[in-house]
Amino acid sequence: MWKKACDTSSKCIAEEKEYNKQRWDKTHMEPDFKERDQLLVSTLNFNNRKGPKNMRDSFLGPFTIIKVIGKHAVDVRLTEKVSRKHPVFPVCLVKPYFHTEEDKFPSRKKNPT
């Protein structure tokens, strides 16, 4: 009886692992950042930003990638405004920057960085 319970539980755990893997793989895509790409950096862990939290920018940038460190981190060239931060960020805190033409969107505010 004990052997049957162990077999059943290990089978259920294996099925759950496979289900969760399929669910994750369906929506997850590996980032494909390259050197000299531009990206935006999340301000989630920046604790020295001024003003109310809901009025702060969620992302800063664009910044240029100097080096890709493995699959999970990027080294970026920071501006003077945020130069005291460590320049290596995990890919979960960055997103690609897509340049928009200013003449098509004249009322859009310009990013000061």
Backbone as XML, in Angstrom:
<?xml version="1.0"?>
<chain id="A" units="angstrom">
  <residue number="1" name="MET">
    <atom name="N" x="0.819" y="-1.191" z="0.000"/>
    <atom name="CA" x="0.000" y="0.000" z="0.000"/>
    <atom name="C" x="0.868" y="1.261" z="0.000"/>
  </residue>
  <residue number="2" name="TRP">
    <atom name="N" x="1.944" y="1.226" z="0.818"/>
    <atom name="CA" x="2.829" y="2.387" z="0.884"/>
    <atom name="C" x="3.506" y="2.618" z="-0.465"/>
  </residue>
  <residue number="3" name="LYS">
    <atom name="N" x="3.913" y="1.558" z="-1.130"/>
    <atom name="CA" x="4.566" y="1.652" z="-2.440"/>
    <atom name="C" x="3.617" y="2.255" z="-3.463"/>
  </residue>
  <residue number="4" name="LYS">
    <atom name="N" x="2.353" y="1.841" z="-3.429"/>
    <atom name="CA" x="1.363" y="2.358" z="-4.376"/>
    <atom name="C" x="1.134" y="3.855" z="-4.152"/>
  </residue>
  <residue number="5" name="ALA">
    <atom name="N" x="1.080" y="4.286" z="-2.904"/>
    <atom name="CA" x="0.888" y="5.709" z="-2.593"/>
    <atom name="C" x="2.081" y="6.531" z="-3.078"/>
  </residue>
  <residue number="6" name="CYS">
    <atom name="N" x="3.288" y="6.011" z="-2.888"/>
    <atom name="CA" x="4.488" y="6.718" z="-3.354"/>
    <atom name="C" x="4.510" y="6.823" z="-4.876"/>
  </residue>
  <residue number="7" name="ASP">
    <atom name="N" x="4.148" y="5.741" z="-5.556"/>
    <atom name="CA" x="4.116" y="5.756" z="-7.018"/>
    <atom name="C" x="3.075" y="6.745" z="-7.541"/>
  </residue>
  <residue number="8" name="THR">
    <atom name="N" x="1.899" y="6.740" z="-6.920"/>
    <atom name="CA" x="0.833" y="7.650" z="-7.344"/>
    <atom name="C" x="1.241" y="9.104" z="-7.137"/>
  </residue>
  <residue number="9" name="SER">
    <atom name="N" x="1.826" y="9.398" z="-5.992"/>
    <atom name="CA" x="2.215" y="10.785" z="-5.720"/>
    <atom name="C" x="3.341" y="11.237" z="-6.645"/>
  </residue>
  <residue number="10" name="SER">
    <atom name="N" x="4.311" y="10.372" z="-6.915"/>
    <atom name="CA" x="5.398" y="10.761" z="-7.821"/>
    <atom name="C" x="4.877" y="10.945" z="-9.246"/>
  </residue>
  <residue number="11" name="LYS">
    <atom name="N" x="3.886" y="10.146" z="-9.643"/>
    <atom name="CA" x="3.277" y="10.302" z="-10.964"/>
    <atom name="C" x="2.544" y="11.643" z="-11.051"/>
  </residue>
  <residue number="12" name="CYS">
    <atom name="N" x="1.808" y="12.006" z="-9.998"/>
    <atom name="CA" x="1.090" y="13.287" z="-9.975"/>
    <atom name="C" x="2.062" y="14.467" z="-10.023"/>
  </residue>
  <residue number="13" name="ILE">
    <atom name="N" x="3.153" y="14.351" z="-9.297"/>
    <atom name="CA" x="4.151" y="15.427" z="-9.295"/>
    <atom name="C" x="4.773" y="15.583" z="-10.679"/>
  </residue>
  <residue number="14" name="ALA">
    <atom name="N" x="5.075" y="14.470" z="-11.340"/>
    <atom name="CA" x="5.653" y="14.528" z="-12.685"/>
    <atom name="C" x="4.676" y="15.160" z="-13.673"/>
  </residue>
  <residue number="15" name="GLU">
    <atom name="N" x="3.387" y="14.810" z="-13.566"/>
    <atom name="CA" x="2.378" y="15.402" z="-14.451"/>
    <atom name="C" x="2.253" y="16.904" z="-14.214"/>
  </residue>
  <residue number="16" name="GLU">
    <atom name="N" x="2.285" y="17.321" z="-12.962"/>
    <atom name="CA" x="2.197" y="18.750" z="-12.634"/>
    <atom name="C" x="3.402" y="19.517" z="-13.166"/>
  </residue>
  <residue number="17" name="LYS">
    <atom name="N" x="4.582" y="18.914" z="-13.053"/>
    <atom name="CA" x="5.786" y="19.554" z="-13.577"/>
    <atom name="C" x="5.675" y="19.763" z="-15.083"/>
  </residue>
  <residue number="18" name="GLU">
    <atom name="N" x="5.208" y="18.741" z="-15.780"/>
    <atom name="CA" x="5.062" y="18.831" z="-17.235"/>
    <atom name="C" x="4.013" y="19.878" z="-17.612"/>
  </residue>
  <residue number="19" name="TYR">
    <atom name="N" x="2.907" y="19.899" z="-16.894"/>
    <atom name="CA" x="1.848" y="20.880" z="-17.149"/>
    <atom name="C" x="2.371" y="22.305" z="-16.944"/>
  </residue>
  <residue number="20" name="ASN">
    <atom name="N" x="3.070" y="22.521" z="-15.831"/>
    <atom name="CA" x="3.603" y="23.854" z="-15.551"/>
    <atom name="C" x="4.659" y="24.264" z="-16.566"/>
  </residue>
  <residue number="21" name="LYS">
    <atom name="N" x="5.468" y="23.329" z="-17.037"/>
    <atom name="CA" x="6.474" y="23.631" z="-18.045"/>
    <atom name="C" x="5.812" y="24.044" z="-19.347"/>
  </residue>
  <residue number="22" name="GLN">
    <atom name="N" x="4.787" y="23.315" z="-19.779"/>
    <atom name="CA" x="4.081" y="23.670" z="-21.009"/>
    <atom name="C" x="3.425" y="25.037" z="-20.889"/>
  </residue>
  <residue number="23" name="ARG">
    <atom name="N" x="2.856" y="25.317" z="-19.738"/>
    <atom name="CA" x="2.207" y="26.606" z="-19.511"/>
    <atom name="C" x="3.214" y="27.753" z="-19.559"/>
  </residue>
  <residue number="24" name="TRP">
    <atom name="N" x="4.380" y="27.550" z="-18.960"/>
    <atom name="CA" x="5.425" y="28.575" z="-18.966"/>
    <atom name="C" x="5.970" y="28.775" z="-20.376"/>
  </residue>
  <residue number="25" name="ASP">
    <atom name="N" x="6.252" y="27.679" z="-21.081"/>
    <atom name="CA" x="6.843" y="27.771" z="-22.411"/>
    <atom name="C" x="5.901" y="28.408" z="-23.425"/>
  </residue>
  <residue number="26" name="LYS">
    <atom name="N" x="4.597" y="28.320" z="-23.178"/>
    <atom name="CA" x="3.622" y="28.883" z="-24.105"/>
    <atom name="C" x="3.725" y="30.410" z="-24.173"/>
  </residue>
  <residue number="27" name="THR">
    <atom name="N" x="4.020" y="31.056" z="-23.049"/>
    <atom name="CA" x="4.024" y="32.516" z="-23.014"/>
    <atom name="C" x="5.408" y="33.126" z="-22.870"/>
  </residue>
  <residue number="28" name="HIS">
    <atom name="N" x="6.394" y="32.350" z="-22.458"/>
    <atom name="CA" x="7.715" y="32.906" z="-22.180"/>
    <atom name="C" x="8.596" y="32.874" z="-23.420"/>
  </residue>
  <residue number="29" name="MET">
    <atom name="N" x="9.249" y="34.014" z="-23.698"/>
    <atom name="CA" x="10.204" y="34.082" z="-24.798"/>
    <atom name="C" x="11.530" y="34.600" z="-24.248"/>
  </residue>
  <residue number="30" name="GLU">
    <atom name="N" x="12.605" y="33.979" z="-24.632"/>
    <atom name="CA" x="13.925" y="34.436" z="-24.206"/>
    <atom name="C" x="14.226" y="35.775" z="-24.876"/>
  </residue>
  <residue number="31" name="PRO">
    <atom name="N" x="14.730" y="36.740" z="-24.135"/>
    <atom name="CA" x="15.071" y="38.022" z="-24.753"/>
    <atom name="C" x="16.282" y="37.858" z="-25.660"/>
  </residue>
  <residue number="32" name="ASP">
    <atom name="N" x="16.263" y="38.549" z="-26.773"/>
    <atom name="CA" x="17.392" y="38.453" z="-27.697"/>
    <atom name="C" x="18.036" y="39.832" z="-27.849"/>
  </residue>
  <residue number="33" name="PHE">
    <atom name="N" x="18.644" y="40.297" z="-26.774"/>
    <atom name="CA" x="19.338" y="41.575" z="-26.808"/>
    <atom name="C" x="20.709" y="41.383" z="-27.437"/>
  </residue>
  <residue number="34" name="LYS">
    <atom name="N" x="21.141" y="42.403" z="-28.192"/>
    <atom name="CA" x="22.461" y="42.391" z="-28.800"/>
    <atom name="C" x="23.193" y="43.669" z="-28.408"/>
  </residue>
  <residue number="35" name="GLU">
    <atom name="N" x="24.501" y="43.664" z="-28.555"/>
    <atom name="CA" x="25.274" y="44.865" z="-28.266"/>
    <atom name="C" x="24.807" y="46.000" z="-29.172"/>
  </residue>
  <residue number="36" name="ARG">
    <atom name="N" x="24.810" y="47.199" z="-28.642"/>
    <atom name="CA" x="24.398" y="48.440" z="-29.297"/>
    <atom name="C" x="22.892" y="48.556" z="-29.500"/>
  </residue>
  <residue number="37" name="ASP">
    <atom name="N" x="22.102" y="47.615" z="-29.003"/>
    <atom name="CA" x="20.647" y="47.795" z="-28.975"/>
    <atom name="C" x="20.313" y="48.836" z="-27.922"/>
  </residue>
  <residue number="38" name="GLN">
    <atom name="N" x="19.153" y="49.459" z="-28.069"/>
    <atom name="CA" x="18.713" y="50.408" z="-27.060"/>
    <atom name="C" x="17.593" y="49.779" z="-26.251"/>
  </residue>
  <residue number="39" name="LEU">
    <atom name="N" x="17.581" y="50.116" z="-24.949"/>
    <atom name="CA" x="16.559" y="49.555" z="-24.079"/>
    <atom name="C" x="16.186" y="50.543" z="-22.993"/>
  </residue>
  <residue number="40" name="LEU">
    <atom name="N" x="15.070" y="50.242" z="-22.327"/>
    <atom name="CA" x="14.595" y="51.027" z="-21.193"/>
    <atom name="C" x="14.820" y="50.212" z="-19.929"/>
  </residue>
  <residue number="41" name="VAL">
    <atom name="N" x="15.199" y="50.892" z="-18.853"/>
    <atom name="CA" x="15.488" y="50.230" z="-17.581"/>
    <atom name="C" x="14.372" y="50.540" z="-16.598"/>
  </residue>
  <residue number="42" name="SER">
    <atom name="N" x="13.865" y="49.520" z="-15.920"/>
    <atom name="CA" x="12.804" y="49.686" z="-14.936"/>
    <atom name="C" x="13.319" y="50.435" z="-13.713"/>
  </residue>
  <residue number="43" name="THR">
    <atom name="N" x="12.472" y="51.296" z="-13.150"/>
    <atom name="CA" x="12.829" y="52.036" z="-11.938"/>
    <atom name="C" x="12.279" y="51.347" z="-10.694"/>
  </residue>
  <residue number="44" name="LEU">
    <atom name="N" x="11.928" y="50.096" z="-10.804"/>
    <atom name="CA" x="11.333" y="49.352" z="-9.701"/>
    <atom name="C" x="12.208" y="49.368" z="-8.449"/>
  </residue>
  <residue number="45" name="ASN">
    <atom name="N" x="13.505" y="49.175" z="-8.604"/>
    <atom name="CA" x="14.410" y="49.126" z="-7.456"/>
    <atom name="C" x="15.160" y="50.431" z="-7.214"/>
  </residue>
  <residue number="46" name="PHE">
    <atom name="N" x="14.777" y="51.502" z="-7.896"/>
    <atom name="CA" x="15.408" y="52.806" z="-7.670"/>
    <atom name="C" x="14.671" y="53.460" z="-6.517"/>
  </residue>
  <residue number="47" name="ASN">
    <atom name="N" x="15.290" y="53.543" z="-5.365"/>
    <atom name="CA" x="14.589" y="54.072" z="-4.205"/>
    <atom name="C" x="14.869" y="55.548" z="-3.963"/>
  </residue>
  <residue number="48" name="ASN">
    <atom name="N" x="15.636" y="56.197" z="-4.813"/>
    <atom name="CA" x="15.934" y="57.605" z="-4.595"/>
    <atom name="C" x="15.193" y="58.524" z="-5.572"/>
  </residue>
  <residue number="49" name="ARG">
    <atom name="N" x="14.152" y="58.033" z="-6.185"/>
    <atom name="CA" x="13.373" y="58.844" z="-7.118"/>
    <atom name="C" x="12.457" y="59.765" z="-6.333"/>
  </residue>
  <residue number="50" name="LYS">
    <atom name="N" x="12.317" y="61.005" z="-6.771"/>
    <atom name="CA" x="11.529" y="62.009" z="-6.067"/>
    <atom name="C" x="10.063" y="61.947" z="-6.495"/>
  </residue>
  <residue number="51" name="GLY">
    <atom name="N" x="9.191" y="62.405" z="-5.622"/>
    <atom name="CA" x="7.775" y="62.525" z="-5.929"/>
    <atom name="C" x="6.977" y="61.303" z="-5.545"/>
  </residue>
  <residue number="52" name="PRO">
    <atom name="N" x="5.651" y="61.410" z="-5.688"/>
    <atom name="CA" x="4.782" y="60.274" z="-5.368"/>
    <atom name="C" x="5.048" y="59.092" z="-6.301"/>
  </residue>
  <residue number="53" name="LYS">
    <atom name="N" x="4.886" y="57.902" z="-5.780"/>
    <atom name="CA" x="5.207" y="56.686" z="-6.526"/>
    <atom name="C" x="4.399" y="56.569" z="-7.819"/>
  </residue>
  <residue number="54" name="ASN">
    <atom name="N" x="3.130" y="56.941" z="-7.760"/>
    <atom name="CA" x="2.294" y="56.778" z="-8.945"/>
    <atom name="C" x="2.570" y="57.837" z="-10.012"/>
  </residue>
  <residue number="55" name="MET">
    <atom name="N" x="3.346" y="58.871" z="-9.694"/>
    <atom name="CA" x="3.665" y="59.906" z="-10.671"/>
    <atom name="C" x="5.068" y="59.741" z="-11.263"/>
  </residue>
  <residue number="56" name="ARG">
    <atom name="N" x="5.840" y="58.790" z="-10.776"/>
    <atom name="CA" x="7.196" y="58.574" z="-11.275"/>
    <atom name="C" x="7.163" y="57.774" z="-12.568"/>
  </residue>
  <residue number="57" name="ASP">
    <atom name="N" x="8.201" y="57.941" z="-13.365"/>
    <atom name="CA" x="8.331" y="57.143" z="-14.582"/>
    <atom name="C" x="8.608" y="55.691" z="-14.215"/>
  </residue>
  <residue number="58" name="SER">
    <atom name="N" x="7.976" y="54.772" z="-14.926"/>
    <atom name="CA" x="8.200" y="53.347" z="-14.676"/>
    <atom name="C" x="9.521" y="52.878" z="-15.266"/>
  </residue>
  <residue number="59" name="PHE">
    <atom name="N" x="9.936" y="53.513" z="-16.356"/>
    <atom name="CA" x="11.170" y="53.135" z="-17.035"/>
    <atom name="C" x="11.974" y="54.386" z="-17.361"/>
  </residue>
  <residue number="60" name="LEU">
    <atom name="N" x="13.285" y="54.242" z="-17.367"/>
    <atom name="CA" x="14.196" y="55.306" z="-17.768"/>
    <atom name="C" x="14.934" y="54.866" z="-19.015"/>
  </residue>
  <residue number="61" name="GLY">
    <atom name="N" x="15.329" y="55.832" z="-19.823"/>
    <atom name="CA" x="16.125" y="55.488" z="-20.983"/>
    <atom name="C" x="15.778" y="56.342" z="-22.165"/>
  </residue>
  <residue number="62" name="PRO">
    <atom name="N" x="16.221" y="56.005" z="-23.302"/>
    <atom name="CA" x="16.882" y="54.767" z="-23.709"/>
    <atom name="C" x="18.365" y="54.756" z="-23.358"/>
  </residue>
  <residue number="63" name="PHE">
    <atom name="N" x="18.870" y="53.570" z="-23.088"/>
    <atom name="CA" x="20.280" y="53.343" z="-22.825"/>
    <atom name="C" x="20.795" y="52.341" z="-23.847"/>
  </residue>
  <residue number="64" name="THR">
    <atom name="N" x="22.085" y="52.399" z="-24.117"/>
    <atom name="CA" x="22.705" y="51.515" z="-25.096"/>
    <atom name="C" x="23.383" y="50.350" z="-24.383"/>
  </residue>
  <residue number="65" name="ILE">
    <atom name="N" x="23.222" y="49.163" z="-24.944"/>
    <atom name="CA" x="23.846" y="47.966" z="-24.374"/>
    <atom name="C" x="25.318" y="47.938" z="-24.760"/>
  </residue>
  <residue number="66" name="ILE">
    <atom name="N" x="26.174" y="47.814" z="-23.762"/>
    <atom name="CA" x="27.614" y="47.683" z="-23.997"/>
    <atom name="C" x="27.969" y="46.215" z="-24.206"/>
  </residue>
  <residue number="67" name="LYS">
    <atom name="N" x="27.413" y="45.357" z="-23.332"/>
    <atom name="CA" x="27.756" y="43.939" z="-23.388"/>
    <atom name="C" x="26.592" y="43.120" z="-22.851"/>
  </residue>
  <residue number="68" name="VAL">
    <atom name="N" x="26.344" y="41.986" z="-23.467"/>
    <atom name="CA" x="25.349" y="41.034" z="-22.976"/>
    <atom name="C" x="26.089" y="40.011" z="-22.126"/>
  </residue>
  <residue number="69" name="ILE">
    <atom name="N" x="25.632" y="39.846" z="-20.886"/>
    <atom name="CA" x="26.293" y="38.938" z="-19.949"/>
    <atom name="C" x="25.423" y="37.697" z="-19.805"/>
  </residue>
  <residue number="70" name="GLY">
    <atom name="N" x="25.775" y="36.662" z="-20.515"/>
    <atom name="CA" x="24.977" y="35.436" z="-20.490"/>
    <atom name="C" x="23.604" y="35.669" z="-21.095"/>
  </residue>
  <residue number="71" name="LYS">
    <atom name="N" x="22.622" y="34.926" z="-20.613"/>
    <atom name="CA" x="21.250" y="35.076" z="-21.094"/>
    <atom name="C" x="20.430" y="35.990" z="-20.206"/>
  </residue>
  <residue number="72" name="HIS">
    <atom name="N" x="20.930" y="36.285" z="-19.012"/>
    <atom name="CA" x="20.074" y="36.908" z="-18.017"/>
    <atom name="C" x="20.491" y="38.292" z="-17.550"/>
  </residue>
  <residue number="73" name="ALA">
    <atom name="N" x="21.511" y="38.898" z="-18.155"/>
    <atom name="CA" x="21.944" y="40.223" z="-17.708"/>
    <atom name="C" x="22.535" y="41.013" z="-18.869"/>
  </residue>
  <residue number="74" name="VAL">
    <atom name="N" x="22.422" y="42.342" z="-18.774"/>
    <atom name="CA" x="23.005" y="43.236" z="-19.770"/>
    <atom name="C" x="23.766" y="44.349" z="-19.062"/>
  </residue>
  <residue number="75" name="ASP">
    <atom name="N" x="24.865" y="44.761" z="-19.666"/>
    <atom name="CA" x="25.668" y="45.881" z="-19.174"/>
    <atom name="C" x="25.327" y="47.068" z="-20.061"/>
  </residue>
  <residue number="76" name="VAL">
    <atom name="N" x="24.863" y="48.166" z="-19.468"/>
    <atom name="CA" x="24.408" y="49.317" z="-20.249"/>
    <atom name="C" x="25.257" y="50.547" z="-19.955"/>
  </residue>
  <residue number="77" name="ARG">
    <atom name="N" x="25.286" y="51.467" z="-20.928"/>
    <atom name="CA" x="25.961" y="52.747" z="-20.754"/>
    <atom name="C" x="24.945" y="53.720" z="-20.186"/>
  </residue>
  <residue number="78" name="LEU">
    <atom name="N" x="25.140" y="54.105" z="-18.928"/>
    <atom name="CA" x="24.197" y="54.982" z="-18.239"/>
    <atom name="C" x="24.531" y="56.448" z="-18.499"/>
  </residue>
  <residue number="79" name="THR">
    <atom name="N" x="23.523" y="57.305" z="-18.398"/>
    <atom name="CA" x="23.724" y="58.741" z="-18.550"/>
    <atom name="C" x="24.215" y="59.327" z="-17.233"/>
  </residue>
  <residue number="80" name="GLU">
    <atom name="N" x="24.586" y="60.596" z="-17.261"/>
    <atom name="CA" x="25.079" y="61.268" z="-16.054"/>
    <atom name="C" x="24.031" y="61.275" z="-14.950"/>
  </residue>
  <residue number="81" name="LYS">
    <atom name="N" x="22.770" y="61.364" z="-15.327"/>
    <atom name="CA" x="21.687" y="61.461" z="-14.345"/>
    <atom name="C" x="21.613" y="60.233" z="-13.435"/>
  </residue>
  <residue number="82" name="VAL">
    <atom name="N" x="21.883" y="59.074" z="-13.969"/>
    <atom name="CA" x="21.797" y="57.828" z="-13.194"/>
    <atom name="C" x="23.141" y="57.104" z="-13.142"/>
  </residue>
  <residue number="83" name="SER">
    <atom name="N" x="24.230" y="57.839" z="-13.281"/>
    <atom name="CA" x="25.555" y="57.214" z="-13.376"/>
    <atom name="C" x="26.008" y="56.556" z="-12.077"/>
  </residue>
  <residue number="84" name="ARG">
    <atom name="N" x="25.381" y="56.860" z="-10.956"/>
    <atom name="CA" x="25.778" y="56.248" z="-9.682"/>
    <atom name="C" x="25.207" y="54.836" z="-9.517"/>
  </residue>
  <residue number="85" name="LYS">
    <atom name="N" x="24.296" y="54.437" z="-10.376"/>
    <atom name="CA" x="23.737" y="53.081" z="-10.326"/>
    <atom name="C" x="24.720" y="52.094" z="-10.944"/>
  </residue>
  <residue number="86" name="HIS">
    <atom name="N" x="24.608" y="50.855" z="-10.538"/>
    <atom name="CA" x="25.426" y="49.799" z="-11.132"/>
    <atom name="C" x="24.920" y="49.558" z="-12.549"/>
  </residue>
  <residue number="87" name="PRO">
    <atom name="N" x="25.802" y="49.481" z="-13.550"/>
    <atom name="CA" x="25.349" y="49.417" z="-14.945"/>
    <atom name="C" x="24.865" y="48.052" z="-15.425"/>
  </residue>
  <residue number="88" name="VAL">
    <atom name="N" x="24.912" y="47.022" z="-14.598"/>
    <atom name="CA" x="24.466" y="45.689" z="-15.020"/>
    <atom name="C" x="23.066" y="45.441" z="-14.477"/>
  </residue>
  <residue number="89" name="PHE">
    <atom name="N" x="22.135" y="45.120" z="-15.394"/>
    <atom name="CA" x="20.740" y="44.896" z="-15.020"/>
    <atom name="C" x="20.291" y="43.525" z="-15.508"/>
  </residue>
  <residue number="90" name="PRO">
    <atom name="N" x="19.439" y="42.843" z="-14.735"/>
    <atom name="CA" x="18.867" y="41.582" z="-15.223"/>
    <atom name="C" x="17.851" y="41.868" z="-16.323"/>
  </residue>
  <residue number="91" name="VAL">
    <atom name="N" x="17.679" y="40.921" z="-17.226"/>
    <atom name="CA" x="16.784" y="41.149" z="-18.356"/>
    <atom name="C" x="15.324" y="41.267" z="-17.933"/>
  </residue>
  <residue number="92" name="CYS">
    <atom name="N" x="14.979" y="40.835" z="-16.722"/>
    <atom name="CA" x="13.600" y="40.983" z="-16.266"/>
    <atom name="C" x="13.284" y="42.439" z="-15.924"/>
  </residue>
  <residue number="93" name="LEU">
    <atom name="N" x="14.297" y="43.295" z="-15.766"/>
    <atom name="CA" x="14.074" y="44.701" z="-15.435"/>
    <atom name="C" x="14.319" y="45.640" z="-16.612"/>
  </residue>
  <residue number="94" name="VAL">
    <atom name="N" x="14.482" y="45.100" z="-17.797"/>
    <atom name="CA" x="14.671" y="45.939" z="-18.982"/>
    <atom name="C" x="13.683" y="45.524" z="-20.057"/>
  </residue>
  <residue number="95" name="LYS">
    <atom name="N" x="13.423" y="46.463" z="-20.967"/>
    <atom name="CA" x="12.597" y="46.128" z="-22.126"/>
    <atom name="C" x="13.143" y="46.874" z="-23.331"/>
  </residue>
  <residue number="96" name="PRO">
    <atom name="N" x="12.926" y="46.353" z="-24.531"/>
    <atom name="CA" x="13.470" y="46.993" z="-25.726"/>
    <atom name="C" x="12.869" y="48.385" z="-25.936"/>
  </residue>
  <residue number="97" name="TYR">
    <atom name="N" x="13.673" y="49.271" z="-26.501"/>
    <atom name="CA" x="13.220" y="50.624" z="-26.815"/>
    <atom name="C" x="12.920" y="50.684" z="-28.302"/>
  </residue>
  <residue number="98" name="PHE">
    <atom name="N" x="11.739" y="51.169" z="-28.644"/>
    <atom name="CA" x="11.353" y="51.334" z="-30.036"/>
    <atom name="C" x="11.260" y="52.818" z="-30.326"/>
  </residue>
  <residue number="99" name="HIS">
    <atom name="N" x="12.099" y="53.286" z="-31.236"/>
    <atom name="CA" x="12.157" y="54.710" z="-31.562"/>
    <atom name="C" x="10.916" y="55.102" z="-32.363"/>
  </residue>
  <residue number="100" name="THR">
    <atom name="N" x="10.272" y="56.211" z="-31.961"/>
    <atom name="CA" x="9.133" y="56.739" z="-32.713"/>
    <atom name="C" x="9.521" y="58.074" z="-33.311"/>
  </residue>
  <residue number="101" name="GLU">
    <atom name="N" x="8.961" y="58.372" z="-34.436"/>
    <atom name="CA" x="9.281" y="59.621" z="-35.111"/>
    <atom name="C" x="8.553" y="60.770" z="-34.427"/>
  </residue>
  <residue number="102" name="GLU">
    <atom name="N" x="9.298" y="61.824" z="-34.100"/>
    <atom name="CA" x="8.727" y="62.939" z="-33.359"/>
    <atom name="C" x="7.735" y="63.744" z="-34.184"/>
  </residue>
  <residue number="103" name="ASP">
    <atom name="N" x="7.914" y="63.788" z="-35.495"/>
    <atom name="CA" x="6.977" y="64.572" z="-36.309"/>
    <atom name="C" x="5.607" y="63.901" z="-36.412"/>
  </residue>
  <residue number="104" name="LYS">
    <atom name="N" x="5.539" y="62.586" z="-36.221"/>
    <atom name="CA" x="4.243" y="61.898" z="-36.241"/>
    <atom name="C" x="3.475" y="62.087" z="-34.944"/>
  </residue>
  <residue number="105" name="PHE">
    <atom name="N" x="4.208" y="62.284" z="-33.835"/>
    <atom name="CA" x="3.590" y="62.442" z="-32.521"/>
    <atom name="C" x="4.110" y="63.724" z="-31.863"/>
  </residue>
  <residue number="106" name="PRO">
    <atom name="N" x="3.656" y="64.887" z="-32.306"/>
    <atom name="CA" x="4.222" y="66.138" z="-31.770"/>
    <atom name="C" x="3.841" y="66.422" z="-30.321"/>
  </residue>
  <residue number="107" name="SER">
    <atom name="N" x="2.720" y="65.898" z="-29.839"/>
    <atom name="CA" x="2.289" y="66.215" z="-28.480"/>
    <atom name="C" x="2.902" y="65.283" z="-27.427"/>
  </residue>
  <residue number="108" name="ARG">
    <atom name="N" x="3.620" y="64.263" z="-27.850"/>
    <atom name="CA" x="4.220" y="63.319" z="-26.908"/>
    <atom name="C" x="5.374" y="63.984" z="-26.172"/>
  </residue>
  <residue number="109" name="LYS">
    <atom name="N" x="5.411" y="63.814" z="-24.845"/>
    <atom name="CA" x="6.485" y="64.445" z="-24.070"/>
    <atom name="C" x="7.805" y="63.743" z="-24.327"/>
  </residue>
  <residue number="110" name="LYS">
    <atom name="N" x="8.865" y="64.528" z="-24.315"/>
    <atom name="CA" x="10.188" y="63.982" z="-24.566"/>
    <atom name="C" x="10.798" y="63.535" z="-23.254"/>
  </residue>
  <residue number="111" name="ASN">
    <atom name="N" x="11.496" y="62.415" z="-23.292"/>
    <atom name="CA" x="12.141" y="61.868" z="-22.103"/>
    <atom name="C" x="13.396" y="62.678" z="-21.805"/>
  </residue>
  <residue number="112" name="PRO">
    <atom name="N" x="13.577" y="63.174" z="-20.580"/>
    <atom name="CA" x="14.724" y="64.025" z="-20.272"/>
    <atom name="C" x="16.056" y="63.303" z="-20.201"/>
  </residue>
  <residue number="113" name="THR">
    <atom name="N" x="16.080" y="61.965" z="-20.193"/>
    <atom name="CA" x="17.362" y="61.255" z="-20.077"/>
    <atom name="C" x="18.004" y="61.060" z="-21.412"/>
  </residue>
</chain>
